[in-house]
Amino acid sequence: LARQLADDLGQAVELVTYDGQQVPFADHEFNRVVARESLCHVPDEQLPATLSEIARVLEPGGLFYWLEQVSESPRWQRPITPWQKKRSVDELLARSEEAGFELVSMQAVRRPRFPWIYLVWFRLVPSRWIPTLARWEVAWNRRFTPVRSRRWQDDLFVFRSAALESRLVVND
């Protein structure tokens, strides 16, 4: 489906499938990496290796954008998707630091159950307004929603890859 969409748009897109443990790209090949609600599906024991691979392919000083569903409460684990884990903000920050990232910024982006969608569903607001309403929702959450919450929400973390010098180990 992704190939067909890229072809339909006339875009030259390289699609690569991999397991996250060994990313098939050279060291420092990218200046930006985006993970959008995907690392919540990586088991705890595999997350450090996955983050290390992201750090490896990211050039020194490059940015890692991590949009993830988070919750400070295990109550929000969804039983219908037991393989998905909504980790706490502190856990994401600790795992990222261990992989060699430094935090640039973090902010809440979205909370579930945005009320405007009901207006669209009941045809009180035209569906063409969805992009505008979604932008308003993001702006609202960035301003008024705390990053740490007992309820689940989507938070955006921006990390910078550590400088190359700090990752080099000198052997005597």
MARDOKOL-69153 format. One record per residue (C-alpha): residue number from 1; residue in one letter; chain; x, y negated, z negated. Coordinates in Angstrom, 1 decimal. Each point is the difference from the previous one (the first is absolute). Layout:
BEGIN
GUGU     n   res   chain       c1       c2       c3
GUGU   NUM     A       A        X        Y        Z
...
//
This chain:
BEGIN
GUGU     n   res   chain       c1       c2       c3
GUGU     1     L       A      0.0      0.0      0.0
GUGU     2     A       A      2.8     -2.4     -0.8
GUGU     3     R       A      1.7      0.7      3.3
GUGU     4     Q       A     -3.2     -0.6      1.9
GUGU     5     L       A     -0.6     -3.3     -1.8
GUGU     6     A       A      3.6     -1.1      0.7
GUGU     7     D       A     -0.4      1.0      3.7
GUGU     8     D       A     -3.3     -1.8      0.3
GUGU     9     L       A      1.5     -3.2     -1.4
GUGU    10     G       A      3.0      0.4      2.4
GUGU    11     Q       A      2.4      0.1     -3.0
GUGU    12     A       A      3.3      1.8     -0.1
GUGU    13     V       A     -0.3      1.8     -3.3
GUGU    14     E       A      2.2      2.8     -1.3
GUGU    15     L       A     -1.9      2.3     -2.3
GUGU    16     V       A      2.0      2.1     -2.4
GUGU    17     T       A     -1.2      2.6     -2.4
GUGU    18     Y       A      2.1      0.9     -3.0
GUGU    19     D       A     -0.4      1.1     -3.6
GUGU    20     G       A      1.3     -3.1     -1.8
GUGU    21     Q       A      2.9      1.9     -1.6
GUGU    22     Q       A      2.3     -0.4      3.0
GUGU    23     V       A     -1.0     -3.0      2.2
GUGU    24     P       A      1.4      0.6      3.5
GUGU    25     F       A      1.5     -3.5      0.4
GUGU    26     A       A      3.6     -1.3     -0.4
GUGU    27     D       A      1.2     -1.8     -3.2
GUGU    28     H       A     -1.0     -3.7     -0.1
GUGU    29     E       A     -2.0      0.3      3.3
GUGU    30     F       A     -2.9     -2.2     -1.1
GUGU    31     N       A     -0.4     -3.5     -1.6
GUGU    32     R       A     -3.6      0.7     -1.1
GUGU    33     V       A     -1.8      3.1     -1.2
GUGU    34     V       A     -3.7      0.2     -0.8
GUGU    35     A       A     -1.7      2.7     -2.0
GUGU    36     R       A     -3.8     -0.6     -0.1
GUGU    37     E       A     -1.8      2.2     -2.5
GUGU    38     S       A      2.0      3.0      1.0
GUGU    39     L       A      2.5      0.6     -2.8
GUGU    40     C       A     -2.9      0.6     -2.4
GUGU    41     H       A     -0.2      3.4      1.8
GUGU    42     V       A      3.7      0.9     -0.8
GUGU    43     P       A      0.3      2.3     -3.0
GUGU    44     D       A      1.9     -1.4     -3.0
GUGU    45     E       A      3.0      2.3      0.5
GUGU    46     Q       A      0.4     -1.1      3.6
GUGU    47     L       A     -0.5     -3.7     -0.4
GUGU    48     P       A      3.6     -0.9     -1.0
GUGU    49     A       A      1.4      1.8      3.1
GUGU    50     T       A     -2.6     -1.8      2.2
GUGU    51     L       A      0.9     -3.4     -1.4
GUGU    52     S       A      3.7      0.7      0.4
GUGU    53     E       A     -0.6      0.8      3.6
GUGU    54     I       A     -1.8     -3.2      0.5
GUGU    55     A       A      2.9     -1.8     -1.6
GUGU    56     R       A      2.5      1.8      2.2
GUGU    57     V       A     -1.7     -1.0      3.3
GUGU    58     L       A     -0.5     -3.6     -1.2
GUGU    59     E       A      2.8     -2.4      0.7
GUGU    60     P       A      1.6     -1.8     -3.0
GUGU    61     G       A     -2.3     -2.9     -1.0
GUGU    62     G       A     -2.8      1.5      2.1
GUGU    63     L       A     -3.6     -0.1     -1.3
GUGU    64     F       A     -2.2      2.9     -1.1
GUGU    65     Y       A     -3.7     -0.8     -0.1
GUGU    66     W       A     -1.9      2.5     -2.1
GUGU    67     L       A     -3.8     -0.3     -0.1
GUGU    68     E       A     -1.3      2.6     -2.4
GUGU    69     Q       A     -3.0      1.0     -2.0
GUGU    70     V       A      1.0     -0.5     -3.7
GUGU    71     S       A     -1.7      0.4     -3.4
GUGU    72     E       A      1.2     -0.2     -3.5
GUGU    73     S       A     -2.6      2.6     -0.9
GUGU    74     P       A      0.0      3.7      1.0
GUGU    75     R       A     -3.8     -0.2     -0.1
GUGU    76     W       A      0.1     -1.3      3.6
GUGU    77     Q       A      1.5      3.1      1.5
GUGU    78     R       A     -2.5      1.1      2.6
GUGU    79     P       A     -0.9      3.7     -0.4
GUGU    80     I       A     -0.9      0.3      3.7
GUGU    81     T       A      3.6     -0.8      0.9
GUGU    82     P       A      2.1      1.6     -2.8
GUGU    83     W       A      3.2     -0.4      2.1
GUGU    84     Q       A     -0.3     -3.8     -0.1
GUGU    85     K       A      1.5     -1.6     -3.0
GUGU    86     K       A     -0.7     -3.6     -1.1
GUGU    87     R       A      3.2     -0.7     -1.9
GUGU    88     S       A      0.4     -2.9     -2.4
GUGU    89     V       A      1.7     -3.2      0.9
GUGU    90     D       A      2.8      0.7     -2.4
GUGU    91     E       A      0.6      3.4      1.5
GUGU    92     L       A      0.2     -1.4      3.5
GUGU    93     L       A      2.4     -2.7     -1.1
GUGU    94     A       A      2.2      2.5     -1.9
GUGU    95     R       A      0.1      2.5      3.0
GUGU    96     S       A      0.8     -2.8      2.4
GUGU    97     E       A      2.9     -1.3     -2.2
GUGU    98     E       A      1.4      3.5     -0.3
GUGU    99     A       A      0.1      0.1      3.9
GUGU   100     G       A      1.9     -3.2      0.2
GUGU   101     F       A     -2.7     -2.6      0.6
GUGU   102     E       A     -0.4     -3.3     -1.7
GUGU   103     L       A     -3.5     -1.5     -0.4
GUGU   104     V       A     -0.7     -3.2      2.1
GUGU   105     S       A     -3.7     -0.3     -0.7
GUGU   106     M       A     -3.1      1.9     -1.0
GUGU   107     Q       A     -3.7     -0.9      0.2
GUGU   108     A       A     -3.4      1.5     -0.1
GUGU   109     V       A     -1.5      0.2      3.5
GUGU   110     R       A     -3.3      1.8     -0.3
GUGU   111     R       A     -2.4      1.4     -2.6
GUGU   112     P       A     -2.6      2.6      0.8
GUGU   113     R       A     -3.6     -0.9      0.5
GUGU   114     F       A      0.3     -3.3      1.7
GUGU   115     P       A     -3.6     -1.4     -0.2
GUGU   116     W       A      0.0     -1.7      3.5
GUGU   117     I       A      0.0      3.3      1.8
GUGU   118     Y       A     -3.5      0.6     -1.2
GUGU   119     L       A     -1.1     -3.1      1.7
GUGU   120     V       A      1.4      1.4      3.3
GUGU   121     W       A     -1.6      3.4     -0.6
GUGU   122     F       A     -3.4     -1.5     -0.5
GUGU   123     R       A      0.5     -2.2      3.0
GUGU   124     L       A     -0.3     -3.2     -2.0
GUGU   125     V       A      3.4     -1.0      1.3
GUGU   126     P       A      1.2      0.8      3.6
GUGU   127     S       A      2.7      2.7      0.2
GUGU   128     R       A      2.2     -2.4      2.0
GUGU   129     W       A      0.7     -1.8     -3.3
GUGU   130     I       A      1.7      3.0     -1.5
GUGU   131     P       A      3.6     -1.2      0.9
GUGU   132     T       A     -0.7     -3.4     -1.6
GUGU   133     L       A     -1.6      1.4     -3.0
GUGU   134     A       A      2.9      2.5     -0.5
GUGU   135     R       A      2.5     -2.9      0.2
GUGU   136     W       A     -2.0     -1.9     -2.7
GUGU   137     E       A     -0.1      3.2     -2.1
GUGU   138     V       A      3.8      0.3      0.2
GUGU   139     A       A      0.5     -3.7     -0.8
GUGU   140     W       A     -2.4      0.3     -3.0
GUGU   141     N       A      1.8      3.1     -1.4
GUGU   142     R       A      3.4     -1.5      0.5
GUGU   143     R       A     -1.0     -2.9     -2.1
GUGU   144     F       A     -2.3      1.4     -2.7
GUGU   145     T       A      0.7      3.8     -0.3
GUGU   146     P       A      2.7      1.1     -2.4
GUGU   147     V       A      2.6      2.4      1.4
GUGU   148     R       A     -0.5      2.4     -2.9
GUGU   149     S       A     -3.5      1.3     -0.5
GUGU   150     R       A     -1.7      2.9     -1.7
GUGU   151     R       A     -2.1      0.3      3.1
GUGU   152     W       A      1.5      1.1      3.3
GUGU   153     Q       A      0.9     -2.5      2.6
GUGU   154     D       A      2.4     -0.6      2.9
GUGU   155     D       A      3.2     -1.9     -0.9
GUGU   156     L       A      2.7     -1.2      2.4
GUGU   157     F       A      3.6      0.2     -1.1
GUGU   158     V       A      2.8     -1.5      2.0
GUGU   159     F       A      3.4      1.3     -0.7
GUGU   160     R       A      3.5     -0.9      1.3
GUGU   161     S       A      2.5      2.6      0.8
GUGU   162     A       A      3.0     -0.3     -2.2
GUGU   163     A       A      3.1     -1.4      1.6
GUGU   164     L       A      2.3      2.5      1.6
GUGU   165     E       A      2.9     -0.7     -2.4
GUGU   166     S       A     -2.1      0.9     -3.0
GUGU   167     R       A     -0.8      3.4      1.5
GUGU   168     L       A      3.6      1.0      0.8
GUGU   169     V       A      1.7      2.2     -2.4
GUGU   170     V       A      3.8     -0.3     -0.3
GUGU   171     N       A      1.8      3.2     -0.8
GUGU   172     D       A      3.5     -0.3     -1.6
//
